[in-house]
Amino acid sequence: MNKLAVPLFVAMLFVIIVGGSWSGSIPPYPELILLYIGINIILTVSLNLVNGYMGEFSCGHAGFMAVGAYVSSVITVLLFAQDDVFGAPLLPAWSSILLFPVALFIGGLAAAIVGLLAAVPSFKTRGDYLAIVTLAVNYIVKSAIENIDIIGGPRGFMGMKKVTNAMESVVDAPWMVIWTFLGVVVTILVVRNFVASTYGKGVVAIRDDEVAAEIMSVNTKGMKIIAFMLSSGLAGVAGGLFAHVLGYINPGSFTIMKSTEVLVMIYLGGMGSLTGSCMSAVMFTLMLEGLRPLQVWKWVVIPLILILLMLFRPEGIMGNKEIYDVIPQLKRFFRIREREEVESYVPVSN
């Protein structure tokens, strides 16, 4: 039963959220907030892989999110929606349910390729060059999108609501809630398993001491590139979900302000903590919505809260710990085993 504890908990949470949305028990506005929370969890966990576990500093995550958003949106609108630019849909509506996750994956793959183009030159240097390169990539992606007229340019791109309507016409279900929930679960599992793997331990070794990691024959450059591509790809998946939740995107949605929001969530939760990333994404999203009546003044209150956090708890809510480090009883629930140290040695007989 212990082995089934986490899957059963996830399944129960899935049934509650999706069932509540399907039955109409969750009103549209709270449902939208839940979707934003899920997307922010994906963004925060993915960036934490680079900034938290690897110890580098990337500050252009919104650029990779934009690539995934536009690529996946163009694919789905081209295949499943009647559009003024692309014309009639190429595939029937029933195939949208099967191919939508494929479109998200392709969007994530495109974002990972852009991440590779950014990582290769920046990781040949040391220091804060990655921050400069990713900041430049954010502006390059935004400017490039503004100058591609076929996808709307600065006016933006729409038609994604027709895709979600096509899925709902086949099976009347809250599909974006389902895809977002599955995206959150897959993101957490992928990053957790990657960091906990033997290969992923090299990422943490780079953060602790890159020179020592190289001496211990860790391929630091290759490890950095793989981790950065994975982080960028997951950001692209979040961008695809974001585009289809709103039904409309424009380059203004992916400015440096969006990247700053993700950075705030990481430092709020704690560097190198998946639990902290999830908690901060929930708290920050609710904080943004709660302060919405203040309009632009909320960006005075939120940085002030961040300053107070850095003064009194610079490690964030969780630091680099997980929930089972704070509550040891949860280790059995999450099936985490401590390494048993060998206390006695059997002498070797000659």
SULNORPE-V423051 format. One record per backbone hydrogen bond with DSSP energy under -0.5 kcal/mol. CO is the residue of the C=O (numbers start at 0). NH is the residue of the N-H. Records with the same first field share a line. If there is no record, write none. Layout:
CO=NH + NH
//
This chain:
0=3
1=4
3=7
4=8
5=9
6=10
7=11
8=12
9=13
10=14
11=15
12=16
13=17
14=18
15=19
16=20
17=21
18=22
19=23 + 24 + 25
24=26
26=30
27=31
28=32
29=33
30=34
31=35
32=36
33=37
34=38
35=39
36=40
37=41
38=42
39=43
40=44
41=45
42=46
43=47
44=48
45=48 + 49
46=49 + 50
47=51 + 52
48=53
49=55
59=62 + 63
60=64
61=65
62=66
63=67
64=68
65=69
66=70
67=71
68=72
69=73
70=74
71=75
72=76
73=77
74=78
75=79
76=80
77=89
78=90
80=82
82=86
86=82
91=94
92=95
93=96 + 97
94=98
95=99
98=102
99=103
100=104
101=105
102=106
103=107
104=108
105=109
106=110
107=111
108=112
109=113
110=114
111=115
112=116
113=117
114=118
115=119
116=120
117=121
118=122
120=123
121=124
127=131
128=132
129=133
130=134
131=135
132=136
133=137
134=138
135=139
136=140
137=141
138=142
139=143
140=144
141=145
142=146
143=146
144=147
145=153
146=148
147=150 + 152
148=151
151=154
152=155
156=248
158=161 + 162
159=163
160=164
161=165
162=166
163=167
164=168
165=169
166=169 + 170
170=172
172=174
173=177
174=178
175=179
176=180
177=181
178=182
179=183
180=184
181=185
182=186
183=187
184=188
185=189
186=190
187=191
188=192
189=193
190=194
191=195
192=196
196=200
198=201
199=202 + 203
200=204
201=205
202=206
203=207
204=208
208=212
209=213
210=214
211=215
212=217
213=216
216=218
217=219
218=222
219=223
220=224
221=225
222=226
223=227
224=228
225=229
226=230
227=231
228=232
229=233
230=234
231=235
232=236
233=237
234=238
235=239
236=240
237=241
238=242
239=243
240=244
241=245
242=246
246=158 + 159 + 160
248=156
249=252
250=253
251=254
254=257 + 258
255=259
256=260
257=261
258=262
259=263
260=264
261=265
262=266
263=267
264=268
265=269
267=316
268=317
269=272
272=276
273=277
274=278
275=279
276=280
277=281
278=282
279=283
280=284
281=285
282=286
283=287
284=288
285=289
286=290
288=291
290=293
291=294
293=296
294=297
295=298
296=299 + 300
297=301
299=303
300=304
301=305
302=306
303=307
304=308
305=309
306=310
307=311
308=312
312=315
314=318
317=320
321=324 + 325
322=326
325=327
326=329
327=330
328=331 + 332
329=333
330=335
331=334
334=336
338=340
340=342
344=346
346=348
//
